[in-house]
Amino acid sequence: MKKTALVALGLGVAYLMRNEESRNKMMKQLDSFTGDSSSK
């Protein structure tokens, strides 16, 4: 189960590296989700 999640995460990261707009949107969602704005 954990391995599958890591593979999915790896694919997602690879996709985001190619799609800057989606990456920026994802980072905004992550910031609001964690509620921690320490990351740039």
PDB file of N, CA, C and O in Angstrom:
ATOM      1  N   MET A   1       0.854  -1.205   0.000  1.00  0.00           N
ATOM      2  CA  MET A   1       0.000   0.000   0.000  1.00  0.00           C
ATOM      3  C   MET A   1       0.887   1.251   0.000  1.00  0.00           C
ATOM      4  O   MET A   1       0.679   2.184  -0.775  1.00  0.00           O
ATOM      5  N   LYS A   2       1.876   1.238   0.890  1.00  0.00           N
ATOM      6  CA  LYS A   2       2.762   2.390   0.983  1.00  0.00           C
ATOM      7  C   LYS A   2       3.530   2.583  -0.321  1.00  0.00           C
ATOM      8  O   LYS A   2       3.712   3.706  -0.791  1.00  0.00           O
ATOM      9  N   LYS A   3       3.976   1.463  -0.896  1.00  0.00           N
ATOM     10  CA  LYS A   3       4.741   1.541  -2.146  1.00  0.00           C
ATOM     11  C   LYS A   3       3.886   2.146  -3.255  1.00  0.00           C
ATOM     12  O   LYS A   3       4.368   2.958  -4.045  1.00  0.00           O
ATOM     13  N   THR A   4       2.626   1.751  -3.311  1.00  0.00           N
ATOM     14  CA  THR A   4       1.718   2.292  -4.341  1.00  0.00           C
ATOM     15  C   THR A   4       1.571   3.797  -4.174  1.00  0.00           C
ATOM     16  O   THR A   4       1.548   4.538  -5.156  1.00  0.00           O
ATOM     17  N   ALA A   5       1.472   4.245  -2.924  1.00  0.00           N
ATOM     18  CA  ALA A   5       1.318   5.676  -2.662  1.00  0.00           C
ATOM     19  C   ALA A   5       2.569   6.417  -3.108  1.00  0.00           C
ATOM     20  O   ALA A   5       2.483   7.506  -3.676  1.00  0.00           O
ATOM     21  N   LEU A   6       3.736   5.824  -2.852  1.00  0.00           N
ATOM     22  CA  LEU A   6       4.994   6.458  -3.254  1.00  0.00           C
ATOM     23  C   LEU A   6       5.085   6.549  -4.773  1.00  0.00           C
ATOM     24  O   LEU A   6       5.530   7.563  -5.312  1.00  0.00           O
ATOM     25  N   VAL A   7       4.666   5.498  -5.456  1.00  0.00           N
ATOM     26  CA  VAL A   7       4.699   5.496  -6.924  1.00  0.00           C
ATOM     27  C   VAL A   7       3.771   6.582  -7.457  1.00  0.00           C
ATOM     28  O   VAL A   7       4.133   7.327  -8.367  1.00  0.00           O
ATOM     29  N   ALA A   8       2.575   6.665  -6.884  1.00  0.00           N
ATOM     30  CA  ALA A   8       1.609   7.678  -7.318  1.00  0.00           C
ATOM     31  C   ALA A   8       2.182   9.066  -7.050  1.00  0.00           C
ATOM     32  O   ALA A   8       2.040   9.970  -7.873  1.00  0.00           O
ATOM     33  N   LEU A   9       2.824   9.232  -5.907  1.00  0.00           N
ATOM     34  CA  LEU A   9       3.413  10.522  -5.563  1.00  0.00           C
ATOM     35  C   LEU A   9       4.517  10.876  -6.549  1.00  0.00           C
ATOM     36  O   LEU A   9       4.628  12.021  -6.989  1.00  0.00           O
ATOM     37  N   GLY A  10       5.337   9.876  -6.894  1.00  0.00           N
ATOM     38  CA  GLY A  10       6.424  10.095  -7.853  1.00  0.00           C
ATOM     39  C   GLY A  10       5.879  10.529  -9.205  1.00  0.00           C
ATOM     40  O   GLY A  10       6.407  11.450  -9.828  1.00  0.00           O
ATOM     41  N   LEU A  11       4.814   9.860  -9.661  1.00  0.00           N
ATOM     42  CA  LEU A  11       4.201  10.216 -10.948  1.00  0.00           C
ATOM     43  C   LEU A  11       3.632  11.624 -10.882  1.00  0.00           C
ATOM     44  O   LEU A  11       3.758  12.398 -11.831  1.00  0.00           O
ATOM     45  N   GLY A  12       3.009  11.949  -9.768  1.00  0.00           N
ATOM     46  CA  GLY A  12       2.431  13.280  -9.603  1.00  0.00           C
ATOM     47  C   GLY A  12       3.506  14.350  -9.649  1.00  0.00           C
ATOM     48  O   GLY A  12       3.332  15.387 -10.289  1.00  0.00           O
ATOM     49  N   VAL A  13       4.622  14.096  -8.968  1.00  0.00           N
ATOM     50  CA  VAL A  13       5.728  15.062  -8.957  1.00  0.00           C
ATOM     51  C   VAL A  13       6.283  15.237 -10.365  1.00  0.00           C
ATOM     52  O   VAL A  13       6.545  16.358 -10.800  1.00  0.00           O
ATOM     53  N   ALA A  14       6.461  14.122 -11.077  1.00  0.00           N
ATOM     54  CA  ALA A  14       6.986  14.190 -12.447  1.00  0.00           C
ATOM     55  C   ALA A  14       6.053  15.011 -13.329  1.00  0.00           C
ATOM     56  O   ALA A  14       6.503  15.791 -14.169  1.00  0.00           O
ATOM     57  N   TYR A  15       4.755  14.830 -13.132  1.00  0.00           N
ATOM     58  CA  TYR A  15       3.761  15.588 -13.917  1.00  0.00           C
ATOM     59  C   TYR A  15       3.828  17.073 -13.572  1.00  0.00           C
ATOM     60  O   TYR A  15       3.800  17.928 -14.457  1.00  0.00           O
ATOM     61  N   LEU A  16       3.916  17.369 -12.274  1.00  0.00           N
ATOM     62  CA  LEU A  16       3.936  18.768 -11.844  1.00  0.00           C
ATOM     63  C   LEU A  16       5.189  19.478 -12.331  1.00  0.00           C
ATOM     64  O   LEU A  16       5.156  20.673 -12.623  1.00  0.00           O
ATOM     65  N   MET A  17       6.307  18.734 -12.419  1.00  0.00           N
ATOM     66  CA  MET A  17       7.553  19.341 -12.886  1.00  0.00           C
ATOM     67  C   MET A  17       7.402  19.810 -14.334  1.00  0.00           C
ATOM     68  O   MET A  17       8.069  20.753 -14.759  1.00  0.00           O
ATOM     69  N   ARG A  18       6.516  19.143 -15.090  1.00  0.00           N
ATOM     70  CA  ARG A  18       6.309  19.507 -16.486  1.00  0.00           C
ATOM     71  C   ARG A  18       5.188  20.532 -16.638  1.00  0.00           C
ATOM     72  O   ARG A  18       5.088  21.207 -17.663  1.00  0.00           O
ATOM     73  N   ASN A  19       4.346  20.643 -15.609  1.00  0.00           N
ATOM     74  CA  ASN A  19       3.207  21.556 -15.703  1.00  0.00           C
ATOM     75  C   ASN A  19       3.313  22.590 -14.577  1.00  0.00           C
ATOM     76  O   ASN A  19       2.862  22.354 -13.456  1.00  0.00           O
ATOM     77  N   GLU A  20       3.916  23.736 -14.897  1.00  0.00           N
ATOM     78  CA  GLU A  20       4.167  24.745 -13.859  1.00  0.00           C
ATOM     79  C   GLU A  20       2.880  25.305 -13.263  1.00  0.00           C
ATOM     80  O   GLU A  20       2.807  25.551 -12.059  1.00  0.00           O
ATOM     81  N   GLU A  21       1.875  25.505 -14.097  1.00  0.00           N
ATOM     82  CA  GLU A  21       0.621  26.084 -13.591  1.00  0.00           C
ATOM     83  C   GLU A  21      -0.007  25.167 -12.546  1.00  0.00           C
ATOM     84  O   GLU A  21      -0.437  25.622 -11.486  1.00  0.00           O
ATOM     85  N   SER A  22      -0.055  23.868 -12.855  1.00  0.00           N
ATOM     86  CA  SER A  22      -0.633  22.909 -11.907  1.00  0.00           C
ATOM     87  C   SER A  22       0.204  22.851 -10.636  1.00  0.00           C
ATOM     88  O   SER A  22      -0.328  22.699  -9.536  1.00  0.00           O
ATOM     89  N   ARG A  23       1.523  22.975 -10.799  1.00  0.00           N
ATOM     90  CA  ARG A  23       2.404  22.915  -9.632  1.00  0.00           C
ATOM     91  C   ARG A  23       2.119  24.083  -8.706  1.00  0.00           C
ATOM     92  O   ARG A  23       2.018  23.908  -7.491  1.00  0.00           O
ATOM     93  N   ASN A  24       1.990  25.277  -9.275  1.00  0.00           N
ATOM     94  CA  ASN A  24       1.710  26.466  -8.458  1.00  0.00           C
ATOM     95  C   ASN A  24       0.376  26.319  -7.741  1.00  0.00           C
ATOM     96  O   ASN A  24       0.246  26.680  -6.572  1.00  0.00           O
ATOM     97  N   LYS A  25      -0.616  25.784  -8.451  1.00  0.00           N
ATOM     98  CA  LYS A  25      -1.939  25.594  -7.852  1.00  0.00           C
ATOM     99  C   LYS A  25      -1.853  24.595  -6.706  1.00  0.00           C
ATOM    100  O   LYS A  25      -2.467  24.778  -5.656  1.00  0.00           O
ATOM    101  N   MET A  26      -1.077  23.532  -6.927  1.00  0.00           N
ATOM    102  CA  MET A  26      -0.914  22.489  -5.917  1.00  0.00           C
ATOM    103  C   MET A  26      -0.227  23.053  -4.674  1.00  0.00           C
ATOM    104  O   MET A  26      -0.615  22.748  -3.546  1.00  0.00           O
ATOM    105  N   MET A  27       0.796  23.878  -4.892  1.00  0.00           N
ATOM    106  CA  MET A  27       1.516  24.452  -3.759  1.00  0.00           C
ATOM    107  C   MET A  27       0.594  25.343  -2.937  1.00  0.00           C
ATOM    108  O   MET A  27       0.666  25.348  -1.708  1.00  0.00           O
ATOM    109  N   LYS A  28      -0.271  26.095  -3.608  1.00  0.00           N
ATOM    110  CA  LYS A  28      -1.218  26.956  -2.885  1.00  0.00           C
ATOM    111  C   LYS A  28      -2.157  26.095  -2.053  1.00  0.00           C
ATOM    112  O   LYS A  28      -2.454  26.425  -0.905  1.00  0.00           O
ATOM    113  N   GLN A  29      -2.625  24.987  -2.632  1.00  0.00           N
ATOM    114  CA  GLN A  29      -3.538  24.100  -1.909  1.00  0.00           C
ATOM    115  C   GLN A  29      -2.819  23.488  -0.713  1.00  0.00           C
ATOM    116  O   GLN A  29      -3.390  23.382   0.373  1.00  0.00           O
ATOM    117  N   LEU A  30      -1.564  23.085  -0.912  1.00  0.00           N
ATOM    118  CA  LEU A  30      -0.785  22.483   0.173  1.00  0.00           C
ATOM    119  C   LEU A  30      -0.602  23.488   1.303  1.00  0.00           C
ATOM    120  O   LEU A  30      -0.750  23.145   2.475  1.00  0.00           O
ATOM    121  N   ASP A  31      -0.279  24.733   0.947  1.00  0.00           N
ATOM    122  CA  ASP A  31      -0.077  25.760   1.971  1.00  0.00           C
ATOM    123  C   ASP A  31      -1.341  25.953   2.799  1.00  0.00           C
ATOM    124  O   ASP A  31      -1.278  26.022   4.027  1.00  0.00           O
ATOM    125  N   SER A  32      -2.488  26.040   2.130  1.00  0.00           N
ATOM    126  CA  SER A  32      -3.742  26.254   2.850  1.00  0.00           C
ATOM    127  C   SER A  32      -4.125  24.995   3.625  1.00  0.00           C
ATOM    128  O   SER A  32      -4.752  25.075   4.681  1.00  0.00           O
ATOM    129  N   PHE A  33      -3.744  23.828   3.091  1.00  0.00           N
ATOM    130  CA  PHE A  33      -4.094  22.568   3.748  1.00  0.00           C
ATOM    131  C   PHE A  33      -3.302  22.368   5.033  1.00  0.00           C
ATOM    132  O   PHE A  33      -3.857  21.975   6.060  1.00  0.00           O
ATOM    133  N   THR A  34      -1.989  22.643   4.969  1.00  0.00           N
ATOM    134  CA  THR A  34      -1.149  22.465   6.150  1.00  0.00           C
ATOM    135  C   THR A  34      -1.290  23.648   7.100  1.00  0.00           C
ATOM    136  O   THR A  34      -1.051  23.525   8.301  1.00  0.00           O
ATOM    137  N   GLY A  35      -1.679  24.791   6.551  1.00  0.00           N
ATOM    138  CA  GLY A  35      -1.832  25.981   7.389  1.00  0.00           C
ATOM    139  C   GLY A  35      -0.488  26.485   7.848  1.00  0.00           C
ATOM    140  O   GLY A  35      -0.399  27.231   8.823  1.00  0.00           O
ATOM    141  N   ASP A  36       0.584  26.075   7.139  1.00  0.00           N
ATOM    142  CA  ASP A  36       1.926  26.486   7.528  1.00  0.00           C
ATOM    143  C   ASP A  36       2.547  27.246   6.357  1.00  0.00           C
ATOM    144  O   ASP A  36       2.819  26.655   5.312  1.00  0.00           O
ATOM    145  N   SER A  37       2.769  28.531   6.520  1.00  0.00           N
ATOM    146  CA  SER A  37       3.303  29.350   5.432  1.00  0.00           C
ATOM    147  C   SER A  37       4.804  29.539   5.589  1.00  0.00           C
ATOM    148  O   SER A  37       5.357  30.515   5.081  1.00  0.00           O
ATOM    149  N   SER A  38       5.480  28.615   6.290  1.00  0.00           N
ATOM    150  CA  SER A  38       6.928  28.736   6.475  1.00  0.00           C
ATOM    151  C   SER A  38       7.636  28.440   5.161  1.00  0.00           C
ATOM    152  O   SER A  38       8.716  28.972   4.905  1.00  0.00           O
ATOM    153  N   SER A  39       7.029  27.584   4.315  1.00  0.00           N
ATOM    154  CA  SER A  39       7.627  27.282   3.022  1.00  0.00           C
ATOM    155  C   SER A  39       7.338  28.406   2.049  1.00  0.00           C
ATOM    156  O   SER A  39       6.242  28.966   2.049  1.00  0.00           O
ATOM    157  N   LYS A  40       8.298  28.734   1.235  1.00  0.00           N
ATOM    158  CA  LYS A  40       8.170  29.853   0.295  1.00  0.00           C
ATOM    159  C   LYS A  40       6.927  29.715  -0.541  1.00  0.00           C
ATOM    160  O   LYS A  40       6.655  30.566  -1.388  1.00  0.00           O
TER     161      LYS A  40
END
